């Protein structure tokens, strides 16, 4: 199977495209791709192009993937960067399409600097290529939980919640930080966002484990 690369622009038949430097380096230095070999290129917008590599990259064929009818999202309270990176990577591979990241009262970090956001974007792209998915998830960086969109169908990881039931509706799972949400935050999610409490496990899960478990449930 041809190796897959990322190009964040429209892909047109017979076009010669200029891949990002990092991608070209991977083609030449890591994969040691030979002239005339085929590669695949995606743009994160649903296009999949079969291309011929010969110093230049020429689009030979383009197909368009279909977006899933049911949208799956995670609303993540800020956690330790390494844990957040793990969740973004694995949840992307599982098929989560949108991430809302916000500081909670018990979050050790209250914001992510541009360098961290750039790193998360690179992780998104890498996970997208690895998992053979076609649509790049979006990350929304929010300044508070009050900025979470009101129109979402929210689920909340909750020890007092009910068992998860699969549905055809789009859903967003809210996951807390390492030390969990405060009672006031839980009240906000349930009263203001109408979040349904869901029991993820009889045991205590780490924040990143809870997020990945929720991702699996949403993408079943």
Secondary structure as a PSIPRED ss2 file (coil, helix, strand):
# PSIPRED VFORMAT (PSIPRED V4.0)

   1 X C   1.000  0.000  0.000
   2 X C   1.000  0.000  0.000
   3 X C   1.000  0.000  0.000
   4 X E   0.000  0.000  1.000
   5 X E   0.000  0.000  1.000
   6 X E   0.000  0.000  1.000
   7 X C   1.000  0.000  0.000
   8 X C   1.000  0.000  0.000
   9 X C   1.000  0.000  0.000
  10 X C   1.000  0.000  0.000
  11 X C   1.000  0.000  0.000
  12 X C   1.000  0.000  0.000
  13 X C   1.000  0.000  0.000
  14 X C   1.000  0.000  0.000
  15 X C   1.000  0.000  0.000
  16 X E   0.000  0.000  1.000
  17 X E   0.000  0.000  1.000
  18 X C   1.000  0.000  0.000
  19 X C   1.000  0.000  0.000
  20 X C   1.000  0.000  0.000
  21 X H   0.000  1.000  0.000
  22 X H   0.000  1.000  0.000
  23 X H   0.000  1.000  0.000
  24 X H   0.000  1.000  0.000
  25 X H   0.000  1.000  0.000
  26 X H   0.000  1.000  0.000
  27 X H   0.000  1.000  0.000
  28 X H   0.000  1.000  0.000
  29 X H   0.000  1.000  0.000
  30 X H   0.000  1.000  0.000
  31 X C   1.000  0.000  0.000
  32 X C   1.000  0.000  0.000
  33 X C   1.000  0.000  0.000
  34 X C   1.000  0.000  0.000
  35 X C   1.000  0.000  0.000
  36 X C   1.000  0.000  0.000
  37 X C   1.000  0.000  0.000
  38 X E   0.000  0.000  1.000
  39 X E   0.000  0.000  1.000
  40 X E   0.000  0.000  1.000
  41 X E   0.000  0.000  1.000
  42 X E   0.000  0.000  1.000
  43 X C   1.000  0.000  0.000
  44 X C   1.000  0.000  0.000
  45 X E   0.000  0.000  1.000
  46 X C   1.000  0.000  0.000
  47 X E   0.000  0.000  1.000
  48 X E   0.000  0.000  1.000
  49 X E   0.000  0.000  1.000
  50 X E   0.000  0.000  1.000
  51 X E   0.000  0.000  1.000
  52 X E   0.000  0.000  1.000
  53 X E   0.000  0.000  1.000
  54 X C   1.000  0.000  0.000
  55 X C   1.000  0.000  0.000
  56 X C   1.000  0.000  0.000
  57 X E   0.000  0.000  1.000
  58 X E   0.000  0.000  1.000
  59 X E   0.000  0.000  1.000
  60 X E   0.000  0.000  1.000
  61 X E   0.000  0.000  1.000
  62 X E   0.000  0.000  1.000
  63 X E   0.000  0.000  1.000
  64 X E   0.000  0.000  1.000
  65 X C   1.000  0.000  0.000
  66 X C   1.000  0.000  0.000
  67 X C   1.000  0.000  0.000
  68 X C   1.000  0.000  0.000
  69 X C   1.000  0.000  0.000
  70 X C   1.000  0.000  0.000
  71 X C   1.000  0.000  0.000
  72 X E   0.000  0.000  1.000
  73 X E   0.000  0.000  1.000
  74 X E   0.000  0.000  1.000
  75 X E   0.000  0.000  1.000
  76 X E   0.000  0.000  1.000
  77 X E   0.000  0.000  1.000
  78 X C   1.000  0.000  0.000
  79 X C   1.000  0.000  0.000
  80 X C   1.000  0.000  0.000
  81 X H   0.000  1.000  0.000
  82 X H   0.000  1.000  0.000
  83 X H   0.000  1.000  0.000
  84 X H   0.000  1.000  0.000
  85 X H   0.000  1.000  0.000
  86 X H   0.000  1.000  0.000
  87 X H   0.000  1.000  0.000
  88 X H   0.000  1.000  0.000
  89 X H   0.000  1.000  0.000
  90 X H   0.000  1.000  0.000
  91 X H   0.000  1.000  0.000
  92 X H   0.000  1.000  0.000
  93 X H   0.000  1.000  0.000
  94 X H   0.000  1.000  0.000
  95 X C   1.000  0.000  0.000
  96 X C   1.000  0.000  0.000
  97 X C   1.000  0.000  0.000
  98 X E   0.000  0.000  1.000
  99 X E   0.000  0.000  1.000
 100 X E   0.000  0.000  1.000
 101 X E   0.000  0.000  1.000
 102 X E   0.000  0.000  1.000
 103 X C   1.000  0.000  0.000
 104 X C   1.000  0.000  0.000
 105 X C   1.000  0.000  0.000
 106 X C   1.000  0.000  0.000
 107 X C   1.000  0.000  0.000
 108 X C   1.000  0.000  0.000
 109 X C   1.000  0.000  0.000
 110 X C   1.000  0.000  0.000
 111 X C   1.000  0.000  0.000
 112 X C   1.000  0.000  0.000
 113 X C   1.000  0.000  0.000
 114 X H   0.000  1.000  0.000
 115 X H   0.000  1.000  0.000
 116 X H   0.000  1.000  0.000
 117 X H   0.000  1.000  0.000
 118 X H   0.000  1.000  0.000
 119 X H   0.000  1.000  0.000
 120 X H   0.000  1.000  0.000
 121 X H   0.000  1.000  0.000
 122 X H   0.000  1.000  0.000
 123 X H   0.000  1.000  0.000
 124 X H   0.000  1.000  0.000
 125 X H   0.000  1.000  0.000
 126 X H   0.000  1.000  0.000
 127 X H   0.000  1.000  0.000
 128 X H   0.000  1.000  0.000
 129 X H   0.000  1.000  0.000
 130 X H   0.000  1.000  0.000
 131 X H   0.000  1.000  0.000
 132 X C   1.000  0.000  0.000
 133 X C   1.000  0.000  0.000
 134 X C   1.000  0.000  0.000
 135 X E   0.000  0.000  1.000
 136 X C   1.000  0.000  0.000
 137 X C   1.000  0.000  0.000
 138 X E   0.000  0.000  1.000
 139 X E   0.000  0.000  1.000
 140 X E   0.000  0.000  1.000
 141 X E   0.000  0.000  1.000
 142 X C   1.000  0.000  0.000
 143 X C   1.000  0.000  0.000
 144 X C   1.000  0.000  0.000
 145 X H   0.000  1.000  0.000
 146 X H   0.000  1.000  0.000
 147 X H   0.000  1.000  0.000
 148 X C   1.000  0.000  0.000
 149 X C   1.000  0.000  0.000
 150 X C   1.000  0.000  0.000
 151 X C   1.000  0.000  0.000
 152 X C   1.000  0.000  0.000
 153 X C   1.000  0.000  0.000
 154 X E   0.000  0.000  1.000
 155 X E   0.000  0.000  1.000
 156 X E   0.000  0.000  1.000
 157 X E   0.000  0.000  1.000
 158 X E   0.000  0.000  1.000
 159 X E   0.000  0.000  1.000
 160 X E   0.000  0.000  1.000
 161 X E   0.000  0.000  1.000
 162 X E   0.000  0.000  1.000
 163 X C   1.000  0.000  0.000
 164 X C   1.000  0.000  0.000
 165 X C   1.000  0.000  0.000
 166 X C   1.000  0.000  0.000
 167 X C   1.000  0.000  0.000
 168 X C   1.000  0.000  0.000
 169 X C   1.000  0.000  0.000
 170 X C   1.000  0.000  0.000
 171 X E   0.000  0.000  1.000
 172 X E   0.000  0.000  1.000
 173 X E   0.000  0.000  1.000
 174 X E   0.000  0.000  1.000
 175 X E   0.000  0.000  1.000
 176 X C   1.000  0.000  0.000
 177 X C   1.000  0.000  0.000
 178 X C   1.000  0.000  0.000
 179 X C   1.000  0.000  0.000
 180 X C   1.000  0.000  0.000
 181 X C   1.000  0.000  0.000
 182 X C   1.000  0.000  0.000
 183 X H   0.000  1.000  0.000
 184 X H   0.000  1.000  0.000
 185 X H   0.000  1.000  0.000
 186 X H   0.000  1.000  0.000
 187 X H   0.000  1.000  0.000
 188 X H   0.000  1.000  0.000
 189 X H   0.000  1.000  0.000
 190 X H   0.000  1.000  0.000
 191 X H   0.000  1.000  0.000
 192 X H   0.000  1.000  0.000
 193 X C   1.000  0.000  0.000
 194 X C   1.000  0.000  0.000
 195 X C   1.000  0.000  0.000
 196 X E   0.000  0.000  1.000
 197 X E   0.000  0.000  1.000
 198 X E   0.000  0.000  1.000
 199 X C   1.000  0.000  0.000
 200 X C   1.000  0.000  0.000
 201 X C   1.000  0.000  0.000
 202 X C   1.000  0.000  0.000
 203 X C   1.000  0.000  0.000
 204 X C   1.000  0.000  0.000
 205 X C   1.000  0.000  0.000
 206 X C   1.000  0.000  0.000
 207 X H   0.000  1.000  0.000
 208 X H   0.000  1.000  0.000
 209 X H   0.000  1.000  0.000
 210 X H   0.000  1.000  0.000
 211 X H   0.000  1.000  0.000
 212 X H   0.000  1.000  0.000
 213 X H   0.000  1.000  0.000
 214 X H   0.000  1.000  0.000
 215 X H   0.000  1.000  0.000
 216 X H   0.000  1.000  0.000
 217 X H   0.000  1.000  0.000
 218 X H   0.000  1.000  0.000
 219 X C   1.000  0.000  0.000
 220 X C   1.000  0.000  0.000
